[in-house]
Amino acid sequence: MRPLLPHAEHVEAAIKELVRHVGDAVHDAAGIIRVTCPEPIVYRMTALIDRFHAEHPKLRVEFVTSDRYLDLSKGEADVAFRSGDTDEELIGRKIADSIWAVYASRAYIERHGKPERVEDLSRHALVCFDESLSQHRASKWLAEIAPGATIAARNNSVLGLVYAVKSGVGVGPLPTAIGDDQADLVRALGPIPELARSWRLLTHPDLRRTPRVAAFFDFIIAEREALKSILTR
């Protein structure tokens, strides 16, 4: 069977390319751009997307929200807003900085005090990602700096982290663009340099020059200043 492996891989690659091109033809005709991004930033982008629709009335943005990286090469989405590690197959542009800090609710601080140093986190209850996001930089950082800490809650999304920290069960790392926007949260530590990354707008090379994706890229790049208030604080 081993001699057949290269042929099987070639067939698989050809099928992926066919699926991508068929999907592209369908969505170009429908004027749909499927954009994947973490759920918490969708509501912050409403005004921006409304402006895009006003400039391009024949095109529509369809959000596919997920903290999991969808496979653009398999047609799971057309365009991705991502921070952190990216697929080498994809191409795109940096559009903003991704900055994280550690947050706690005011109720938690009243009961347990506020961590003053990173080293203090090992003595606090923590909110973190679950096993499905164990490779996320925030998961790795907490495991390194507070390996023996009590875990108060685990979640599979940034939005889940926000709700858990707001509930007062523990402290946890959050994007500053989201954490600073919560009136009942306090930035306890940070920004954390180890968690800083770049936000990028990404797509597959085969889609970059299609009219709908090109229009979306051009619009977003022109709106980078507006994106800073959405993605960065």
Secondary structure, 3 states (H helix, E strand, C coil): CHHHHHHHHHHHHHHHHHHHHHHHHHHHHHCEEEEEECHHHCHHHHHHHHHHHHHCCCCEEEEEECCCCCCHHHCCCCEEEEECCCCCCCEEEEEEEECEEEEEEHHHHHHHCCCCCHHHHHHCCEEEECHHHCCCHHHHHHHHHCCCCCEEEEECCHHHHHHHHHHCCCEEEEEHHHHCCCCCEEEEECCCHHHCEEEEEEECCCCCCCHHHHHHHHHHHHCHHHHHHHHCC
